[in-house]
């Protein structure tokens, strides 16, 4: 096994490329926000599954047992190992290159497959205004065009992407703030304690999955740690404010609409917030929320693509991938190879009927999170003297308890998966193991260039 080395604070630029501006606090907050949420779009099925009271309680309580621990772990490890690659670095340092590569496979596939959904989601909203995009060649060309345009924005630089995320966040959140204020006179507090309509069976699978997928992915931003200005200070603050922004962005509109609008429980499907806006204020606000949904999808795409492309840079810095994956643009200092590689996979998936593939991607993400929790605890035990600019203020036994709660939830989510999801996830994991062995062979034979890049900390 190679001797341990200090991991990179940032990637060494290829071919003398000048360094780009680093991410500052405000853009990083909104990038994290779009990694996780992008607005209250998609929270509605929780009401459909279990009624208003349990939905409200879920979005109030679940952040404390899932989102906050995930953000705390990300803050500690991103400041202790501030290099591109994030969770890949953590698994590599805890358990070695094999687990680092496997973590990379699980997280990369889960994120890049989800990327494929965002252009399609944009088209789904636009087809309400332009029915020509409903199907056929126009829809396929629109998905292709949106994907290429969004990817080019990513290519222009992470700083630009960060400030675009700020603008998209403000515009997409504004109609929900306005709707919540307009709804105040119509709110009847007794509606909040409803357990749902009589005779409607609770769908716990839908309920917990809705909470889970609306409140996770805080760790994805860790792959950008090498691109952040003063990460030791900026990361903890950005994660703190993004958790607050995300939780308030979900709970305030949910409380407003459940208290002000009475409809059949079955109507609480993804997209119902736009219909609620029409009931509360009129067609103009519904249109604004639908436009906000398109903008939110763009923000989600940009944040996820940034995470994927810089993850590949980090894996190349660890010599888990060939060095060309760390190649950067001479104009924007962005990892253009990683952007193209991620975009091509996302494009391929976007034209498939991929319900089971997406479910499998979520399963892989759960596997990656279990490995991440184990890496966090192991590194605390293995490297107690490691400098940690931010440190979760708990000892190892209490940290274990903190991690066991989300770990139990992850196991629950995985147990209720279908046989198809188990099969597809198993095949993807096997492919990841095969990829690691192939990279090991290429490195040993020196058929491709691999290089461990590191920079000593002060």
N, C-alpha and C positions, 0 to 999 in steps of 0.2 A: 504494500500500500504506500502511496506517495506520502512524504512527510507533510504534516500540517503546515499550512501557510496562511498568512492573513489574507482575507478576501478583499476584493476591490471595493473601494468607496465609490468609484465611478470607472466606467470602461475607458481604456486607453484609446483615443481616437485613431482610426485607421488612416493611413496615407497622409498624415499631417493635417487632418481636418481640424479646423479651429473649433474650439469649444463653444457650444451654444449657451444661451442664457438658461439659468436654472429655474425650476418651478418655485414660486413663492407661496405664501400661506393661502391667500384667497383662491387662486386657481386650483391649488391642491385640494382644498375643501370641496370644491364643486366637482373635481374629477372623482374624488372618493364618493361623493353623492351620486354621481352617475354610474359608478361601478356598482353601487348597491341598489338604488331606487330609480331616480329620475322623475319622481313625482308619485302621487297616489294612484297612478294607473295600475290596475291589477290587484288592488286590495279588495275589490267588491266581492269576489267569490267567498271570502271568509264569512260574510253576512249570509250569503246563500247557503253555505254549508252548516252554519250553527246559530244564526240569528244575531241581532244587534248587540246584545249584552256580551256574549262570548267573543264576538269579533272585537269589540272595544277593549275588553279585558286582555285579549290576545295581543293586540298591538300596544297595550300598556305594559304588560308583564314580559312578553317574549324578548324584547330588547335587553332586559336585565339578565336573562339566562342564556342568551345567544349572542346578540350583537355586541354588548359591552365586553364580555370575555374575549370575543374574537378581535375587537378593536384594541383591547389591552395587550393581548399577545402580539398583535401586529406592531403596536407602538414599541414594545420592549425589544423585539427581535429585529425590527427595521433599524432601530438606533444602535443596537449592538453589532449588527452586521449590515452596514449601510451600503450594499452593493446591488446592482441590477440583478434580478433573479429572485429576490425575496425568499419565498417559501422553499425554493429549490436549494438555495444556500443553506437554509436552516436544516433541511433533511440531510443534505450532504455533510454538514459539519457534525450532525448528531449521529448518523448511522452509516455514512460513507457514500461513495459515488453511485452505487446501484440504487439506493433509495432516493438519492437526489434526482437521478434520471427518471425513476418511476413517478416521483412527485411531479416532475416536469411534464411527463406524459399525461397523467391524470388531469392536472390543472389546465394544461394547454388545450387538450381536447374538449374539456367541459366548457371552457370560455369561447374557443373559436367556433364551436357548434352553435352556441347561443348567439354569437355575432351574426350568424346567418339569418336569424329571425328578425333582426331589426329593420333592414330594408323592406322585407316583406310586410312588416307591421306598418311601416310608412305608407306602403301602397294600399294596404287594407283601409287606412283612414282616407287616403286620397281618392279611392274609388267611390266613396260616398259623394264626392263632388264631381269626379270625372269617371263615369261608369265604364269607359273604354278600358280602364286598367283592371277590370274584374277578372279577366282570364285571357288565355291565349298568348300570342306573340307580344302584344303591347305590354302585358303584365311582365313577361320575361325580360323584355328590353328595359322596362322601367326598373326592375330589380337590379339588372346589370349596371344601368346608368347610375343609380343611386349608390351602389356599392363602390363603383370606381371613383365617383366624386367624393364620397365620404373618406375613402382611403387616401385620396390625394390631399385632402385637408390634413389628415394624420401625417402625411409625408412632409408638410410644410413646417412642422416643428411642434414639440411638446408644449412650449410656452404659448404658441398660438392656439393649440387645442385646449389648453387650460383656460384661456380667456374666452374662447368660444363657449366652453362649458359654463362659464359664469353667465354669459349672455343668455344662453339657452335655459339655464336654470331659473333665472329671474323671470323670463317671459313665460315659461311653462308653469311656474308656481303661482304667478300673479292671479290667474283666473280662479284658482282654488281659494286663495285668500279673499278675493272679492266675493265669491259665492258664499263662503263661510260667514262673512259679515252681513250680506244681504239676507241670509237664512235665519239670523238671530231672532227676529220677531215671530217667525213661524215655528221655532223649536218648542217642543213639548217634552220636558225631561222624562216623563214616565215611559216614553218610547224607547229610551236607552236600556231599560231593564227587561225588555222583551227577550224571551228565549226562542223566539221564532214562532211561526204559524203552527197552530194545532194540526197534528197529523203529518207534518213534514219531518222526515227522518234525518237526523244529523249525519253529515258526511265527514267523518273525522279525517279521512285520508286527504280530502280536498282542503279541509280547514288547516291542518298542520302544514301541508305542502305550500299553501298560500302564504302562511306566516313565514315559513322557512325561506322561500325564494324571494320574498319581498324585503327581507331583513338580513341577508348575508352578503358575502363577497367583499367585506371590508378588507380582507387580506390581499385582494388582487392588486391593490395599489402598492404593495411592498415590492413588486417587480420594478417600480420606478424610483426606488430609493436612491440610486446613483445619480438621478437627474434632479434631485431636490436641493435647494439652497439651504444650508445649515440643517441637515436632516435630523440631527440630534435634538434640535429645538422645534423645528417646523412640524415633524411627523406627529408627535403627541398632541400638539395643539390642533392640527388639521383633523385628526381622528376624533378628538373631543367634540369639535364644533360640527363635524359631519354627522356624528351620531345624533346630536341634538336636532340638526336640520332634518335628517331623515325621519326621525321619530315624530317630530311635530308635523312634518309634511304629510304623514299618514294619518295621525290621530285627529288633527283639527278638522279636516274635511269629513272624516268618517263620523265624528260626533255631530257635526253640523247637519249632514245629510240624513243620518239615521233619526235625528231628533226632529227634522223638518219635513221629511217626505215619507208618506205611507204608500207602499206599493206591494204587489205580490212578491213574496220572498224569492220566487224563481227568477225574477227579473234582475236580481243582483248578480249579473255576470260581468266579466271584464268589459269595460266601456260604459257601464251604467252611470258613472259620475257625469258624463256628458248629458245623458238624459235627465239626470237630477238637476243639472244646471238649467236646462230648459224649463223644468217644472218650477224651479225657484225664481228664475229671473227672466227667462225668455230664450229665443233661438240664438240671439247674438252671443250669449255666454256659452251656450253649447258649442257654437262654431269655434269660439276662442279656445275652449278646452280641447276640441278635436285638433286644432292647429297646434296647440301645446303638446298633444300626444305625438305628433309628427316630429316636433322639435326635440322632445324627450327621447324619441327613438334615435335621433341623430346623436345626441349626447351620450346615450348608452353605447352606441356603436363606436364612437371615438374613444371613450374611456376603455372599453374592452379591447379594442384593437391596439391601443397603446400598451396595455398590460401584456398582451400576447407578444408583441414585437420586442419589447424590452426584456421579457422573460427569456426569449431566445438569445438575446445579447448576453444575459447573465449566464445562461447555460454554456455559451461559447467561452465566456470568461473562465468558467470552471473546467473547460476542456471536455465537457459532456457532449458538445456539438462541434463540428468543424469551425475553424476560425472565421470563415466567410459569413457565418450567420451574424457576426458582430460588425460587418461592414456598414459604414455610415455614408450618408449623402455628403458630397463636398459642399453643397449649398446650404443645407439645413441641419446637418449633423444628426439626422434621424436614421434609424436602422432600416434602410429601404429593403434589404433582403428579407428581414423579418416581417415587414409590412406586406410585401408581395406574397410571401409564403403563407401568411395567415389569411390574406384576402382570397387567394386561390382556393384554399380549403373551404373557407366560408362560402364562396361562390358555388363550389361543387355541392355543398350540403343544401344550399338555399333552393335548389331545383328538385330536391327529393321530397318524398312524403316521409317525414322523419320524426313522427311522434315518438316512436320507441327509441330512436337514436338520441333525441333530446332527453328523454327520461333516463337513458343510459349515461348521458353526459352528466346529468345531475347525480347519478349514482357514483360516477367516477369522482365528482367533486367531493362527495361525502367520504370516499376512501381517502382522498387527499387531505381532507380536514382531520380525519382520525390520525393520519401520519403527522400532520402539523401539530396537533395537540401533544402527541407523543414526543415530537422533536423539542417542543417548548419545555416540557418537563425534564427530558433527558439533558438538555443543555443547561438548565438550571442546576441539575445535580452534577453533571460532568464538568462544567466550567463555572464554579461558584465565584471565582475571582475575575471573571471576564468583565471588562468595563461595560457597564450598561447605563448610558446617559439617562434613559428612562427605565425605571424598574417597577414592575407591579408590586405594590407594597404588601405582599403576603409571603409567608414562608412556604416551603415545599409541600407540607401536608395540606395546607389550605388551598394552594394552587392546584393540587391534585383534585380536591373536591370541586373547585371552580371548573376544572376541565371535565370532570366526570358527568356533569349535568348536560352540557352540549354533546358529549360523546354518546350518552344514552339516547339522546334525541336522534343523533345521526344513525345509530344502529336501528332505531325504530323506523326511520324513513327508509332504510335499506331493506329491512325485513318485509315491509309491505309492498316491495317492488314485485313486478310480474316476472314470470319465468323468462320471457323474451328479454327483459331488461337485464336479468342475471346473465343470460347467454351473451348478449351483445357487449355488456361490460366486461365479461370474462375474455372475450375475443380481443377487445381493445387493450386490456391489460396484458394479454399474451403478446400482442403486437408491440406494446411498450417495452416488454422484456426483450423481445427479439431485436428491437431498435437499439437498446443498450448494448447487447452482445455484438451487433453489427458495428456500432461506433467503436467498441473496444477493439475489434479486429482491424478496422481501418486505422486506428491510432497505432496499434502494434506494428502493422505492416507499413505504416507511414505513407499510405496511399492518399491521404488527405492531411492537410495541416491542422493540427490541434495545438493549442497553447494555453497553459494556465497563466492567467493574468492576475496580478495582485499588486496592491499598493500598501506599503506599511503605514499604519496609523501613527499620528504624532504621539 
